[in-house]
Amino acid sequence: LGYKGNLFTINPKGGQLLGYPLYKKVSANKNKIDLALIVVPAKFVSKTLEECGKKGIKNIVIISAGFKEIGKEGSQREEKIKKLIQKYKFNLIGPNCLGILNINQKLNASFAEGMPKNGNVSLISQSGAMAVAINDWAYTHKLGFSKIISLGNKAGINEIDLLKYLAKDHNTKVILMYLE
């Protein structure tokens, strides 16, 4: 899609994915990492977050589900995430979210397919399903967006944090919100 940054992939089995080497651990990668996109089973998220914290990664998106939305066991997992946010001072979106799209940067850190054209509208959505539906609709109808952000469970960053950020974003002129 034209993203100009570097992409590093992690998998305990190693190997390659789409031509990229798979590092067996976050710490095995010696590069500076600006954003971690976590898509692992919920029971491994805390361990992965701890690795990110030790590596100095501050910006995290957790797409994985299996947290407070499933009951007591998931709520306990989410509390561990909140403690790690405090410990490492993460800027964290999720868990249980679609992810984020920054169309201006050509960054798709989500499981959405395709990106709308560049525009000046930003969307904040608690619902990943709604965010992906709007993304698909905008892509099909050639409507422009600046950013699409799915909040999920809001263990870290919430809608107020994003409103403050987008209010200062020179690429955003309109903010849409879908909250549950």
N, C-alpha and C positions, 0 to 999 in steps of 0.2 A: 504493500500500500504506500510505500514511499517513506517510511519512518527512517530518520537519519542516524538514530542512536545505535548503540550496540545491544545485542541480545545475548544473554547467557542463560543456559538451561541447566537445571539440576535434576538428577534422578539417581537414586542409590545404586542402580544397576550399571550406570555409566553408558557408554556407547555414543550414538549419534541420533539426532532428531532433526529432520529436514535440513541436513547438512551442517547442523550446529553440534559441536561436541557437548556431551552431557557430563557435567561435573558431578561427582558422587556426593559431594557435600557443598554447602554454601561456602564454607571456609576454604575449600579447594580452589576456588576462583580468586585469583590475586588482584583482580580489577576492582576499581571503585564502582559500586552499584548504587544508583539513585532510587530505584523503585523495584520492589519485589512483588510479584504476582503469585499468590499462594493458591494452588489448586491441588490439594491432597486430601485424603480422607480426614475427617474432623479429628480423629484421635491422634493424628500426627501434626496438627497445626501448632500446638504450643511448642513442641520440640523445634519445629521449623522456625517459628518466631524467635525463639531463644538463639538459634544459629544466626538469624538476621541481626539481632541485637548485638551479638558478639562481633559480627562483621562490620557493624556501624551503619547498617542500612536503616534509614529513618522513615522512608515512605513505603507503606505496605497496603496492598489490596488483597483481602481474603475473599475469594469466590466460594470456597468450600462451604457447604451447608452441614447441619448437624449440631446446632447450638441451641440457644434458648427457644427457638421455634419448635423443637422436638420434646421439650419438657425438662425434667430435673437433671438428667445426665448431661444434656446439652447446655443447660444453664450453668452447670459447674464448669464445663469446658470454657464457656464464654467468660466466666469470672477469672479463669486463669489468663485468658487473653488480656483482660482489663488490667490485671496486675503486671503483665509484661509491658503493656503500653506505658504504665507509670514508671516502671523500672528503666526502660530504654527510651522513653519520650518519643514513641512512634507517632507519626501522622498516619492513622489507620482508617481505611474504608472497609466496611463489612463487619463481620463475616456474612455469608449467605447473600451475596449480591451478584449482580451482573458484571460489575467492574466499572471502569472509567474509559471514556473516549475523549481525547483532546484532538479535535479535528484540525486545529491550527498547526499542531505539531505532528499530525499524521500518526498519532499514537492510539492504538487500540489495545488497551489492557483490560480486555473483557472477553466474554465468550460470544459476543455479538458478531454476526457475519456482515461484512461490508460497513462502510461509513458514509454518512451523508456528505454532501458538499460543504465547503467552508462557508460559514455564515456568522451572524452575531447574536444568536439565540443560544442560551445554555439551559439545560434541563437537569433538575435534581429530582430523582424518583426513589422513593423507598422501595417500590416494587420493581424487581428486575424484569418481570414479565411485561410490565407497562413500558419500561425503558427500552426493551428490545423491540416491542411493537412500534413505539414511536420512531426508533432508529430505522427500522425496516420501512416504515411508511415514508419517512423523510428521504431515505435513500431512493425508494421507488419513484417518488414524486419530485425528486431533485430539489428538495428544500434544504436550506443551509442551517447548520448548527455550529457553535463554537465548541461546546463541551456537553457531554452526556455523562451524568454521574449517578450511579445506583448506590444507595445508602445501605441496603440490607438491614442488619440488626443494629447498626449504629453503636457498636462497642467502643468506637473511638470518635471519629469525626461525625458531627450531626448536621442537620439542615441549617442551624444558625451559623455554625462555622463556615459552611459553604456559601451562605448568603453574604457574609462579610467578605469572603474571598472574591466571589463573583462581582460584588458591587465595585471592587477596585480593579477588576480585570478589564483592560482596554479592548479586549476582543469580544466582550459581552455587553450587549445593549438591552437585552430582554432576558429575564429569568423566569422560567416555567418551573412549577413544582407540582409533583404528585406525591402526596403524603397519606399514609394510612393511620 
